[in-house]
Amino acid sequence: MNYTSDSSILLVRLQGSQLPVNASVKMYSLNAELTASPTMEEPDKIKIAEQSLPYSRNLTIGMAAYGVIVVEIKAIVE
């Protein structure tokens, strides 16, 4: 969660012996101006965006101003 009016970079290092070799990474983000709210005329003023990211033990994630993100990592079993 980014509480500021500036964008920022989140650096994530995944650790542990049980980490998968291959995985899919999806990022769900929600961001809007601090006082934004959906209306009947503009119901999509605030919406969730979905993005795929490359899997790595070291992830770099950009966060928009006043943004919230959820990262989903699923192991790919071959």
mmCIF file of the N, C-alpha and C atoms, coordinates in Angstrom:
data_MODEL
# 
_entry.id   MODEL 
# 
loop_
_atom_site.group_PDB 
_atom_site.id 
_atom_site.type_symbol 
_atom_site.label_atom_id 
_atom_site.label_alt_id 
_atom_site.label_comp_id 
_atom_site.label_asym_id 
_atom_site.label_entity_id 
_atom_site.label_seq_id 
_atom_site.pdbx_PDB_ins_code 
_atom_site.Cartn_x 
_atom_site.Cartn_y 
_atom_site.Cartn_z 
_atom_site.occupancy 
_atom_site.B_iso_or_equiv 
_atom_site.pdbx_formal_charge 
_atom_site.auth_seq_id 
_atom_site.auth_comp_id 
_atom_site.auth_asym_id 
_atom_site.auth_atom_id 
_atom_site.pdbx_PDB_model_num 
ATOM 1   N N  . MET A 1 1  ? 0.848   -1.158  0.000   1.00 0.00 ? 1  MET A N  1 
ATOM 2   C CA . MET A 1 1  ? 0.000   0.000   0.000   1.00 0.00 ? 1  MET A CA 1 
ATOM 3   C C  . MET A 1 1  ? 0.897   1.226   0.000   1.00 0.00 ? 1  MET A C  1 
ATOM 4   N N  . ASN A 1 2  ? 0.588   2.164   -0.885  1.00 0.00 ? 2  ASN A N  1 
ATOM 5   C CA . ASN A 1 2  ? 1.338   3.406   -0.975  1.00 0.00 ? 2  ASN A CA 1 
ATOM 6   C C  . ASN A 1 2  ? 0.431   4.544   -0.512  1.00 0.00 ? 2  ASN A C  1 
ATOM 7   N N  . TYR A 1 3  ? 0.739   5.114   0.630   1.00 0.00 ? 3  TYR A N  1 
ATOM 8   C CA . TYR A 1 3  ? -0.076  6.180   1.209   1.00 0.00 ? 3  TYR A CA 1 
ATOM 9   C C  . TYR A 1 3  ? 0.303   7.564   0.705   1.00 0.00 ? 3  TYR A C  1 
ATOM 10  N N  . THR A 1 4  ? 1.311   7.657   -0.157  1.00 0.00 ? 4  THR A N  1 
ATOM 11  C CA . THR A 1 4  ? 1.816   8.958   -0.574  1.00 0.00 ? 4  THR A CA 1 
ATOM 12  C C  . THR A 1 4  ? 1.335   9.343   -1.967  1.00 0.00 ? 4  THR A C  1 
ATOM 13  N N  . SER A 1 5  ? 1.537   10.606  -2.316  1.00 0.00 ? 5  SER A N  1 
ATOM 14  C CA . SER A 1 5  ? 1.146   11.106  -3.634  1.00 0.00 ? 5  SER A CA 1 
ATOM 15  C C  . SER A 1 5  ? 2.232   10.867  -4.676  1.00 0.00 ? 5  SER A C  1 
ATOM 16  N N  . ASP A 1 6  ? 3.300   10.191  -4.295  1.00 0.00 ? 6  ASP A N  1 
ATOM 17  C CA . ASP A 1 6  ? 4.395   9.872   -5.215  1.00 0.00 ? 6  ASP A CA 1 
ATOM 18  C C  . ASP A 1 6  ? 4.389   8.386   -5.538  1.00 0.00 ? 6  ASP A C  1 
ATOM 19  N N  . SER A 1 7  ? 4.764   8.049   -6.768  1.00 0.00 ? 7  SER A N  1 
ATOM 20  C CA . SER A 1 7  ? 4.925   6.630   -7.100  1.00 0.00 ? 7  SER A CA 1 
ATOM 21  C C  . SER A 1 7  ? 6.186   6.119   -6.413  1.00 0.00 ? 7  SER A C  1 
ATOM 22  N N  . SER A 1 8  ? 6.263   4.827   -6.212  1.00 0.00 ? 8  SER A N  1 
ATOM 23  C CA . SER A 1 8  ? 7.431   4.249   -5.550  1.00 0.00 ? 8  SER A CA 1 
ATOM 24  C C  . SER A 1 8  ? 7.711   2.865   -6.116  1.00 0.00 ? 8  SER A C  1 
ATOM 25  N N  . ILE A 1 9  ? 8.873   2.347   -5.778  1.00 0.00 ? 9  ILE A N  1 
ATOM 26  C CA . ILE A 1 9  ? 9.302   1.022   -6.211  1.00 0.00 ? 9  ILE A CA 1 
ATOM 27  C C  . ILE A 1 9  ? 9.372   0.126   -4.981  1.00 0.00 ? 9  ILE A C  1 
ATOM 28  N N  . LEU A 1 10 ? 8.757   -1.033  -5.072  1.00 0.00 ? 10 LEU A N  1 
ATOM 29  C CA . LEU A 1 10 ? 8.791   -2.023  -4.002  1.00 0.00 ? 10 LEU A CA 1 
ATOM 30  C C  . LEU A 1 10 ? 9.737   -3.139  -4.426  1.00 0.00 ? 10 LEU A C  1 
ATOM 31  N N  . LEU A 1 11 ? 10.759  -3.387  -3.637  1.00 0.00 ? 11 LEU A N  1 
ATOM 32  C CA . LEU A 1 11 ? 11.714  -4.465  -3.901  1.00 0.00 ? 11 LEU A CA 1 
ATOM 33  C C  . LEU A 1 11 ? 11.375  -5.637  -2.993  1.00 0.00 ? 11 LEU A C  1 
ATOM 34  N N  . VAL A 1 12 ? 11.143  -6.803  -3.593  1.00 0.00 ? 12 VAL A N  1 
ATOM 35  C CA . VAL A 1 12 ? 10.737  -7.992  -2.843  1.00 0.00 ? 12 VAL A CA 1 
ATOM 36  C C  . VAL A 1 12 ? 11.753  -9.094  -3.081  1.00 0.00 ? 12 VAL A C  1 
ATOM 37  N N  . ARG A 1 13 ? 12.260  -9.677  -2.007  1.00 0.00 ? 13 ARG A N  1 
ATOM 38  C CA . ARG A 1 13 ? 13.173  -10.816 -2.116  1.00 0.00 ? 13 ARG A CA 1 
ATOM 39  C C  . ARG A 1 13 ? 12.492  -12.021 -1.483  1.00 0.00 ? 13 ARG A C  1 
ATOM 40  N N  . LEU A 1 14 ? 12.211  -13.034 -2.309  1.00 0.00 ? 14 LEU A N  1 
ATOM 41  C CA . LEU A 1 14 ? 11.591  -14.266 -1.825  1.00 0.00 ? 14 LEU A CA 1 
ATOM 42  C C  . LEU A 1 14 ? 12.686  -15.176 -1.289  1.00 0.00 ? 14 LEU A C  1 
ATOM 43  N N  . GLN A 1 15 ? 12.495  -15.702 -0.088  1.00 0.00 ? 15 GLN A N  1 
ATOM 44  C CA . GLN A 1 15 ? 13.498  -16.555 0.528   1.00 0.00 ? 15 GLN A CA 1 
ATOM 45  C C  . GLN A 1 15 ? 12.864  -17.857 0.984   1.00 0.00 ? 15 GLN A C  1 
ATOM 46  N N  . GLY A 1 16 ? 13.671  -18.874 1.110   1.00 0.00 ? 16 GLY A N  1 
ATOM 47  C CA . GLY A 1 16 ? 13.200  -20.147 1.635   1.00 0.00 ? 16 GLY A CA 1 
ATOM 48  C C  . GLY A 1 16 ? 13.587  -21.304 0.749   1.00 0.00 ? 16 GLY A C  1 
ATOM 49  N N  . SER A 1 17 ? 13.741  -22.459 1.350   1.00 0.00 ? 17 SER A N  1 
ATOM 50  C CA . SER A 1 17 ? 14.162  -23.651 0.610   1.00 0.00 ? 17 SER A CA 1 
ATOM 51  C C  . SER A 1 17 ? 13.022  -24.271 -0.184  1.00 0.00 ? 17 SER A C  1 
ATOM 52  N N  . GLN A 1 18 ? 11.781  -23.887 0.085   1.00 0.00 ? 18 GLN A N  1 
ATOM 53  C CA . GLN A 1 18 ? 10.623  -24.477 -0.588  1.00 0.00 ? 18 GLN A CA 1 
ATOM 54  C C  . GLN A 1 18 ? 10.116  -23.644 -1.768  1.00 0.00 ? 18 GLN A C  1 
ATOM 55  N N  . LEU A 1 19 ? 10.861  -22.630 -2.164  1.00 0.00 ? 19 LEU A N  1 
ATOM 56  C CA . LEU A 1 19 ? 10.428  -21.809 -3.300  1.00 0.00 ? 19 LEU A CA 1 
ATOM 57  C C  . LEU A 1 19 ? 10.424  -22.633 -4.575  1.00 0.00 ? 19 LEU A C  1 
ATOM 58  N N  . PRO A 1 20 ? 9.422   -22.450 -5.427  1.00 0.00 ? 20 PRO A N  1 
ATOM 59  C CA . PRO A 1 20 ? 9.384   -23.203 -6.682  1.00 0.00 ? 20 PRO A CA 1 
ATOM 60  C C  . PRO A 1 20 ? 10.447  -22.709 -7.661  1.00 0.00 ? 20 PRO A C  1 
ATOM 61  N N  . VAL A 1 21 ? 10.843  -23.588 -8.570  1.00 0.00 ? 21 VAL A N  1 
ATOM 62  C CA . VAL A 1 21 ? 11.791  -23.215 -9.615  1.00 0.00 ? 21 VAL A CA 1 
ATOM 63  C C  . VAL A 1 21 ? 11.086  -22.352 -10.657 1.00 0.00 ? 21 VAL A C  1 
ATOM 64  N N  . ASN A 1 22 ? 9.869   -22.753 -11.023 1.00 0.00 ? 22 ASN A N  1 
ATOM 65  C CA . ASN A 1 22 ? 9.057   -22.001 -11.981 1.00 0.00 ? 22 ASN A CA 1 
ATOM 66  C C  . ASN A 1 22 ? 7.733   -21.624 -11.331 1.00 0.00 ? 22 ASN A C  1 
ATOM 67  N N  . ALA A 1 23 ? 7.277   -20.417 -11.632 1.00 0.00 ? 23 ALA A N  1 
ATOM 68  C CA . ALA A 1 23 ? 6.000   -19.962 -11.077 1.00 0.00 ? 23 ALA A CA 1 
ATOM 69  C C  . ALA A 1 23 ? 5.414   -18.873 -11.963 1.00 0.00 ? 23 ALA A C  1 
ATOM 70  N N  . SER A 1 24 ? 4.114   -18.690 -11.828 1.00 0.00 ? 24 SER A N  1 
ATOM 71  C CA . SER A 1 24 ? 3.459   -17.562 -12.496 1.00 0.00 ? 24 SER A CA 1 
ATOM 72  C C  . SER A 1 24 ? 3.228   -16.476 -11.453 1.00 0.00 ? 24 SER A C  1 
ATOM 73  N N  . VAL A 1 25 ? 3.372   -15.239 -11.881 1.00 0.00 ? 25 VAL A N  1 
ATOM 74  C CA . VAL A 1 25 ? 3.202   -14.105 -10.974 1.00 0.00 ? 25 VAL A CA 1 
ATOM 75  C C  . VAL A 1 25 ? 2.168   -13.163 -11.580 1.00 0.00 ? 25 VAL A C  1 
ATOM 76  N N  . LYS A 1 26 ? 1.138   -12.879 -10.814 1.00 0.00 ? 26 LYS A N  1 
ATOM 77  C CA . LYS A 1 26 ? 0.128   -11.911 -11.236 1.00 0.00 ? 26 LYS A CA 1 
ATOM 78  C C  . LYS A 1 26 ? 0.045   -10.816 -10.188 1.00 0.00 ? 26 LYS A C  1 
ATOM 79  N N  . MET A 1 27 ? -0.069  -9.598  -10.670 1.00 0.00 ? 27 MET A N  1 
ATOM 80  C CA . MET A 1 27 ? -0.208  -8.457  -9.777  1.00 0.00 ? 27 MET A CA 1 
ATOM 81  C C  . MET A 1 27 ? -1.566  -7.811  -10.038 1.00 0.00 ? 27 MET A C  1 
ATOM 82  N N  . TYR A 1 28 ? -2.308  -7.602  -8.973  1.00 0.00 ? 28 TYR A N  1 
ATOM 83  C CA . TYR A 1 28 ? -3.589  -6.918  -9.041  1.00 0.00 ? 28 TYR A CA 1 
ATOM 84  C C  . TYR A 1 28 ? -3.404  -5.570  -8.354  1.00 0.00 ? 28 TYR A C  1 
ATOM 85  N N  . SER A 1 29 ? -3.704  -4.497  -9.063  1.00 0.00 ? 29 SER A N  1 
ATOM 86  C CA . SER A 1 29 ? -3.492  -3.172  -8.485  1.00 0.00 ? 29 SER A CA 1 
ATOM 87  C C  . SER A 1 29 ? -4.761  -2.340  -8.535  1.00 0.00 ? 29 SER A C  1 
ATOM 88  N N  . LEU A 1 30 ? -4.866  -1.490  -7.559  1.00 0.00 ? 30 LEU A N  1 
ATOM 89  C CA . LEU A 1 30 ? -5.995  -0.583  -7.426  1.00 0.00 ? 30 LEU A CA 1 
ATOM 90  C C  . LEU A 1 30 ? -5.405  0.767   -7.066  1.00 0.00 ? 30 LEU A C  1 
ATOM 91  N N  . ASN A 1 31 ? -5.648  1.764   -7.907  1.00 0.00 ? 31 ASN A N  1 
ATOM 92  C CA . ASN A 1 31 ? -5.132  3.085   -7.583  1.00 0.00 ? 31 ASN A CA 1 
ATOM 93  C C  . ASN A 1 31 ? -6.060  4.161   -8.125  1.00 0.00 ? 31 ASN A C  1 
ATOM 94  N N  . ALA A 1 32 ? -6.109  5.262   -7.406  1.00 0.00 ? 32 ALA A N  1 
ATOM 95  C CA . ALA A 1 32 ? -6.958  6.396   -7.774  1.00 0.00 ? 32 ALA A CA 1 
ATOM 96  C C  . ALA A 1 32 ? -6.499  7.599   -6.963  1.00 0.00 ? 32 ALA A C  1 
ATOM 97  N N  . GLU A 1 33 ? -7.008  8.740   -7.328  1.00 0.00 ? 33 GLU A N  1 
ATOM 98  C CA . GLU A 1 33 ? -6.735  9.929   -6.533  1.00 0.00 ? 33 GLU A CA 1 
ATOM 99  C C  . GLU A 1 33 ? -7.298  9.722   -5.126  1.00 0.00 ? 33 GLU A C  1 
ATOM 100 N N  . LEU A 1 34 ? -6.739  10.427  -4.178  1.00 0.00 ? 34 LEU A N  1 
ATOM 101 C CA . LEU A 1 34 ? -7.101  10.236  -2.775  1.00 0.00 ? 34 LEU A CA 1 
ATOM 102 C C  . LEU A 1 34 ? -8.594  10.450  -2.519  1.00 0.00 ? 34 LEU A C  1 
ATOM 103 N N  . THR A 1 35 ? -9.207  11.396  -3.210  1.00 0.00 ? 35 THR A N  1 
ATOM 104 C CA . THR A 1 35 ? -10.622 11.696  -2.970  1.00 0.00 ? 35 THR A CA 1 
ATOM 105 C C  . THR A 1 35 ? -11.548 11.099  -4.030  1.00 0.00 ? 35 THR A C  1 
ATOM 106 N N  . ALA A 1 36 ? -11.032 10.252  -4.898  1.00 0.00 ? 36 ALA A N  1 
ATOM 107 C CA . ALA A 1 36 ? -11.848 9.668   -5.969  1.00 0.00 ? 36 ALA A CA 1 
ATOM 108 C C  . ALA A 1 36 ? -12.878 8.702   -5.395  1.00 0.00 ? 36 ALA A C  1 
ATOM 109 N N  . SER A 1 37 ? -14.034 8.695   -6.025  1.00 0.00 ? 37 SER A N  1 
ATOM 110 C CA . SER A 1 37 ? -15.060 7.722   -5.653  1.00 0.00 ? 37 SER A CA 1 
ATOM 111 C C  . SER A 1 37 ? -15.921 7.444   -6.881  1.00 0.00 ? 37 SER A C  1 
ATOM 112 N N  . PRO A 1 38 ? -16.317 6.199   -7.059  1.00 0.00 ? 38 PRO A N  1 
ATOM 113 C CA . PRO A 1 38 ? -17.168 5.874   -8.205  1.00 0.00 ? 38 PRO A CA 1 
ATOM 114 C C  . PRO A 1 38 ? -18.563 6.473   -8.025  1.00 0.00 ? 38 PRO A C  1 
ATOM 115 N N  . THR A 1 39 ? -19.194 6.758   -9.144  1.00 0.00 ? 39 THR A N  1 
ATOM 116 C CA . THR A 1 39 ? -20.554 7.295   -9.126  1.00 0.00 ? 39 THR A CA 1 
ATOM 117 C C  . THR A 1 39 ? -21.404 6.485   -10.090 1.00 0.00 ? 39 THR A C  1 
ATOM 118 N N  . MET A 1 40 ? -22.677 6.772   -10.125 1.00 0.00 ? 40 MET A N  1 
ATOM 119 C CA . MET A 1 40 ? -23.553 6.095   -11.084 1.00 0.00 ? 40 MET A CA 1 
ATOM 120 C C  . MET A 1 40 ? -23.139 6.434   -12.513 1.00 0.00 ? 40 MET A C  1 
ATOM 121 N N  . GLU A 1 41 ? -22.654 7.654   -12.724 1.00 0.00 ? 41 GLU A N  1 
ATOM 122 C CA . GLU A 1 41 ? -22.224 8.079   -14.050 1.00 0.00 ? 41 GLU A CA 1 
ATOM 123 C C  . GLU A 1 41 ? -20.856 7.505   -14.414 1.00 0.00 ? 41 GLU A C  1 
ATOM 124 N N  . GLU A 1 42 ? -20.005 7.313   -13.423 1.00 0.00 ? 42 GLU A N  1 
ATOM 125 C CA . GLU A 1 42 ? -18.655 6.788   -13.638 1.00 0.00 ? 42 GLU A CA 1 
ATOM 126 C C  . GLU A 1 42 ? -18.382 5.605   -12.698 1.00 0.00 ? 42 GLU A C  1 
ATOM 127 N N  . PRO A 1 43 ? -19.032 4.473   -12.906 1.00 0.00 ? 43 PRO A N  1 
ATOM 128 C CA . PRO A 1 43 ? -18.840 3.338   -11.989 1.00 0.00 ? 43 PRO A CA 1 
ATOM 129 C C  . PRO A 1 43 ? -17.439 2.725   -12.068 1.00 0.00 ? 43 PRO A C  1 
ATOM 130 N N  . ASP A 1 44 ? -16.737 2.926   -13.178 1.00 0.00 ? 44 ASP A N  1 
ATOM 131 C CA . ASP A 1 44 ? -15.389 2.364   -13.334 1.00 0.00 ? 44 ASP A CA 1 
ATOM 132 C C  . ASP A 1 44 ? -14.292 3.368   -13.013 1.00 0.00 ? 44 ASP A C  1 
ATOM 133 N N  . LYS A 1 45 ? -14.604 4.404   -12.276 1.00 0.00 ? 45 LYS A N  1 
ATOM 134 C CA . LYS A 1 45 ? -13.601 5.409   -11.935 1.00 0.00 ? 45 LYS A CA 1 
ATOM 135 C C  . LYS A 1 45 ? -12.452 4.787   -11.146 1.00 0.00 ? 45 LYS A C  1 
ATOM 136 N N  . ILE A 1 46 ? -12.774 3.817   -10.328 1.00 0.00 ? 46 ILE A N  1 
ATOM 137 C CA . ILE A 1 46 ? -11.758 3.054   -9.600  1.00 0.00 ? 46 ILE A CA 1 
ATOM 138 C C  . ILE A 1 46 ? -11.937 1.599   -10.011 1.00 0.00 ? 46 ILE A C  1 
ATOM 139 N N  . LYS A 1 47 ? -10.915 1.022   -10.624 1.00 0.00 ? 47 LYS A N  1 
ATOM 140 C CA . LYS A 1 47 ? -11.029 -0.370  -11.055 1.00 0.00 ? 47 LYS A CA 1 
ATOM 141 C C  . LYS A 1 47 ? -9.720  -1.112  -10.815 1.00 0.00 ? 47 LYS A C  1 
ATOM 142 N N  . ILE A 1 48 ? -9.821  -2.408  -10.791 1.00 0.00 ? 48 ILE A N  1 
ATOM 143 C CA . ILE A 1 48 ? -8.668  -3.268  -10.550 1.00 0.00 ? 48 ILE A CA 1 
ATOM 144 C C  . ILE A 1 48 ? -7.998  -3.580  -11.881 1.00 0.00 ? 48 ILE A C  1 
ATOM 145 N N  . ALA A 1 49 ? -6.679  -3.422  -11.908 1.00 0.00 ? 49 ALA A N  1 
ATOM 146 C CA . ALA A 1 49 ? -5.890  -3.773  -13.089 1.00 0.00 ? 49 ALA A CA 1 
ATOM 147 C C  . ALA A 1 49 ? -5.112  -5.048  -12.782 1.00 0.00 ? 49 ALA A C  1 
ATOM 148 N N  . GLU A 1 50 ? -5.003  -5.924  -13.758 1.00 0.00 ? 50 GLU A N  1 
ATOM 149 C CA . GLU A 1 50 ? -4.272  -7.188  -13.602 1.00 0.00 ? 50 GLU A CA 1 
ATOM 150 C C  . GLU A 1 50 ? -3.087  -7.183  -14.555 1.00 0.00 ? 50 GLU A C  1 
ATOM 151 N N  . GLN A 1 51 ? -1.945  -7.642  -14.051 1.00 0.00 ? 51 GLN A N  1 
ATOM 152 C CA . GLN A 1 51 ? -0.727  -7.660  -14.862 1.00 0.00 ? 51 GLN A CA 1 
ATOM 153 C C  . GLN A 1 51 ? 0.085   -8.902  -14.518 1.00 0.00 ? 51 GLN A C  1 
ATOM 154 N N  . SER A 1 52 ? 0.671   -9.531  -15.525 1.00 0.00 ? 52 SER A N  1 
ATOM 155 C CA . SER A 1 52 ? 1.579   -10.658 -15.296 1.00 0.00 ? 52 SER A CA 1 
ATOM 156 C C  . SER A 1 52 ? 2.994   -10.126 -15.172 1.00 0.00 ? 52 SER A C  1 
ATOM 157 N N  . LEU A 1 53 ? 3.755   -10.721 -14.275 1.00 0.00 ? 53 LEU A N  1 
ATOM 158 C CA . LEU A 1 53 ? 5.150   -10.335 -14.065 1.00 0.00 ? 53 LEU A CA 1 
ATOM 159 C C  . LEU A 1 53 ? 6.030   -11.557 -14.254 1.00 0.00 ? 53 LEU A C  1 
ATOM 160 N N  . PRO A 1 54 ? 7.284   -11.362 -14.644 1.00 0.00 ? 54 PRO A N  1 
ATOM 161 C CA . PRO A 1 54 ? 8.197   -12.505 -14.727 1.00 0.00 ? 54 PRO A CA 1 
ATOM 162 C C  . PRO A 1 54 ? 8.552   -12.988 -13.319 1.00 0.00 ? 54 PRO A C  1 
ATOM 163 N N  . TYR A 1 55 ? 8.651   -14.301 -13.156 1.00 0.00 ? 55 TYR A N  1 
ATOM 164 C CA . TYR A 1 55 ? 8.978   -14.875 -11.848 1.00 0.00 ? 55 TYR A CA 1 
ATOM 165 C C  . TYR A 1 55 ? 10.474  -14.778 -11.594 1.00 0.00 ? 55 TYR A C  1 
ATOM 166 N N  . SER A 1 56 ? 10.809  -14.356 -10.415 1.00 0.00 ? 56 SER A N  1 
ATOM 167 C CA . SER A 1 56 ? 12.195  -14.267 -9.972  1.00 0.00 ? 56 SER A CA 1 
ATOM 168 C C  . SER A 1 56 ? 12.183  -14.237 -8.449  1.00 0.00 ? 56 SER A C  1 
ATOM 169 N N  . ARG A 1 57 ? 13.281  -14.632 -7.849  1.00 0.00 ? 57 ARG A N  1 
ATOM 170 C CA . ARG A 1 57 ? 13.377  -14.523 -6.388  1.00 0.00 ? 57 ARG A CA 1 
ATOM 171 C C  . ARG A 1 57 ? 13.485  -13.064 -5.954  1.00 0.00 ? 57 ARG A C  1 
ATOM 172 N N  . ASN A 1 58 ? 13.892  -12.205 -6.869  1.00 0.00 ? 58 ASN A N  1 
ATOM 173 C CA . ASN A 1 58 ? 13.980  -10.772 -6.608  1.00 0.00 ? 58 ASN A CA 1 
ATOM 174 C C  . ASN A 1 58 ? 13.006  -10.058 -7.543  1.00 0.00 ? 58 ASN A C  1 
ATOM 175 N N  . LEU A 1 59 ? 11.925  -9.543  -6.986  1.00 0.00 ? 59 LEU A N  1 
ATOM 176 C CA . LEU A 1 59 ? 10.900  -8.861  -7.773  1.00 0.00 ? 59 LEU A CA 1 
ATOM 177 C C  . LEU A 1 59 ? 10.998  -7.355  -7.559  1.00 0.00 ? 59 LEU A C  1 
ATOM 178 N N  . THR A 1 60 ? 10.804  -6.616  -8.630  1.00 0.00 ? 60 THR A N  1 
ATOM 179 C CA . THR A 1 60 ? 10.728  -5.163  -8.573  1.00 0.00 ? 60 THR A CA 1 
ATOM 180 C C  . THR A 1 60 ? 9.327   -4.773  -9.026  1.00 0.00 ? 60 THR A C  1 
ATOM 181 N N  . ILE A 1 61 ? 8.595   -4.129  -8.144  1.00 0.00 ? 61 ILE A N  1 
ATOM 182 C CA . ILE A 1 61 ? 7.193   -3.816  -8.407  1.00 0.00 ? 61 ILE A CA 1 
ATOM 183 C C  . ILE A 1 61 ? 6.986   -2.312  -8.280  1.00 0.00 ? 61 ILE A C  1 
ATOM 184 N N  . GLY A 1 62 ? 6.462   -1.711  -9.346  1.00 0.00 ? 62 GLY A N  1 
ATOM 185 C CA . GLY A 1 62 ? 6.153   -0.287  -9.316  1.00 0.00 ? 62 GLY A CA 1 
ATOM 186 C C  . GLY A 1 62 ? 4.799   -0.051  -8.677  1.00 0.00 ? 62 GLY A C  1 
ATOM 187 N N  . MET A 1 63 ? 4.749   0.930   -7.796  1.00 0.00 ? 63 MET A N  1 
ATOM 188 C CA . MET A 1 63 ? 3.490   1.260   -7.125  1.00 0.00 ? 63 MET A CA 1 
ATOM 189 C C  . MET A 1 63 ? 3.102   2.695   -7.466  1.00 0.00 ? 63 MET A C  1 
ATOM 190 N N  . ALA A 1 64 ? 1.870   2.870   -7.919  1.00 0.00 ? 64 ALA A N  1 
ATOM 191 C CA . ALA A 1 64 ? 1.364   4.201   -8.229  1.00 0.00 ? 64 ALA A CA 1 
ATOM 192 C C  . ALA A 1 64 ? 1.010   4.942   -6.941  1.00 0.00 ? 64 ALA A C  1 
ATOM 193 N N  . ALA A 1 65 ? 0.849   6.239   -7.066  1.00 0.00 ? 65 ALA A N  1 
ATOM 194 C CA . ALA A 1 65 ? 0.434   7.053   -5.920  1.00 0.00 ? 65 ALA A CA 1 
ATOM 195 C C  . ALA A 1 65 ? -0.889  6.536   -5.368  1.00 0.00 ? 65 ALA A C  1 
ATOM 196 N N  . TYR A 1 66 ? -0.995  6.484   -4.066  1.00 0.00 ? 66 TYR A N  1 
ATOM 197 C CA . TYR A 1 66 ? -2.192  6.006   -3.368  1.00 0.00 ? 66 TYR A CA 1 
ATOM 198 C C  . TYR A 1 66 ? -2.639  4.635   -3.874  1.00 0.00 ? 66 TYR A C  1 
ATOM 199 N N  . GLY A 1 67 ? -1.700  3.782   -4.208  1.00 0.00 ? 67 GLY A N  1 
ATOM 200 C CA . GLY A 1 67 ? -2.017  2.482   -4.786  1.00 0.00 ? 67 GLY A CA 1 
ATOM 201 C C  . GLY A 1 67 ? -1.996  1.354   -3.772  1.00 0.00 ? 67 GLY A C  1 
ATOM 202 N N  . VAL A 1 68 ? -2.751  0.330   -4.100  1.00 0.00 ? 68 VAL A N  1 
ATOM 203 C CA . VAL A 1 68 ? -2.778  -0.911  -3.326  1.00 0.00 ? 68 VAL A CA 1 
ATOM 204 C C  . VAL A 1 68 ? -2.508  -2.036  -4.308  1.00 0.00 ? 68 VAL A C  1 
ATOM 205 N N  . ILE A 1 69 ? -1.635  -2.965  -3.941  1.00 0.00 ? 69 ILE A N  1 
ATOM 206 C CA . ILE A 1 69 ? -1.362  -4.104  -4.818  1.00 0.00 ? 69 ILE A CA 1 
ATOM 207 C C  . ILE A 1 69 ? -1.448  -5.407  -4.044  1.00 0.00 ? 69 ILE A C  1 
ATOM 208 N N  . VAL A 1 70 ? -1.797  -6.449  -4.765  1.00 0.00 ? 70 VAL A N  1 
ATOM 209 C CA . VAL A 1 70 ? -1.764  -7.816  -4.257  1.00 0.00 ? 70 VAL A CA 1 
ATOM 210 C C  . VAL A 1 70 ? -1.001  -8.621  -5.292  1.00 0.00 ? 70 VAL A C  1 
ATOM 211 N N  . VAL A 1 71 ? -0.021  -9.387  -4.848  1.00 0.00 ? 71 VAL A N  1 
ATOM 212 C CA . VAL A 1 71 ? 0.779   -10.212 -5.754  1.00 0.00 ? 71 VAL A CA 1 
ATOM 213 C C  . VAL A 1 71 ? 0.454   -11.673 -5.471  1.00 0.00 ? 71 VAL A C  1 
ATOM 214 N N  . GLU A 1 72 ? 0.131   -12.399 -6.532  1.00 0.00 ? 72 GLU A N  1 
ATOM 215 C CA . GLU A 1 72 ? -0.198  -13.819 -6.434  1.00 0.00 ? 72 GLU A CA 1 
ATOM 216 C C  . GLU A 1 72 ? 0.903   -14.609 -7.138  1.00 0.00 ? 72 GLU A C  1 
ATOM 217 N N  . ILE A 1 73 ? 1.513   -15.543 -6.416  1.00 0.00 ? 73 ILE A N  1 
ATOM 218 C CA . ILE A 1 73 ? 2.565   -16.389 -6.985  1.00 0.00 ? 73 ILE A CA 1 
ATOM 219 C C  . ILE A 1 73 ? 2.094   -17.833 -6.903  1.00 0.00 ? 73 ILE A C  1 
ATOM 220 N N  . LYS A 1 74 ? 2.019   -18.495 -8.059  1.00 0.00 ? 74 LYS A N  1 
ATOM 221 C CA . LYS A 1 74 ? 1.582   -19.891 -8.122  1.00 0.00 ? 74 LYS A CA 1 
ATOM 222 C C  . LYS A 1 74 ? 2.683   -20.726 -8.743  1.00 0.00 ? 74 LYS A C  1 
ATOM 223 N N  . ALA A 1 75 ? 3.039   -21.804 -8.073  1.00 0.00 ? 75 ALA A N  1 
ATOM 224 C CA . ALA A 1 75 ? 4.053   -22.717 -8.595  1.00 0.00 ? 75 ALA A CA 1 
ATOM 225 C C  . ALA A 1 75 ? 3.546   -23.388 -9.861  1.00 0.00 ? 75 ALA A C  1 
ATOM 226 N N  . ILE A 1 76 ? 4.439   -23.557 -10.827 1.00 0.00 ? 76 ILE A N  1 
ATOM 227 C CA . ILE A 1 76 ? 4.137   -24.294 -12.053 1.00 0.00 ? 76 ILE A CA 1 
ATOM 228 C C  . ILE A 1 76 ? 4.790   -25.661 -11.915 1.00 0.00 ? 76 ILE A C  1 
ATOM 229 N N  . VAL A 1 77 ? 3.964   -26.690 -11.816 1.00 0.00 ? 77 VAL A N  1 
ATOM 230 C CA . VAL A 1 77 ? 4.457   -28.057 -11.652 1.00 0.00 ? 77 VAL A CA 1 
ATOM 231 C C  . VAL A 1 77 ? 4.495   -28.707 -13.026 1.00 0.00 ? 77 VAL A C  1 
ATOM 232 N N  . GLU A 1 78 ? 5.654   -29.202 -13.387 1.00 0.00 ? 78 GLU A N  1 
ATOM 233 C CA . GLU A 1 78 ? 5.811   -29.830 -14.710 1.00 0.00 ? 78 GLU A CA 1 
ATOM 234 C C  . GLU A 1 78 ? 5.920   -31.322 -14.598 1.00 0.00 ? 78 GLU A C  1 
# 
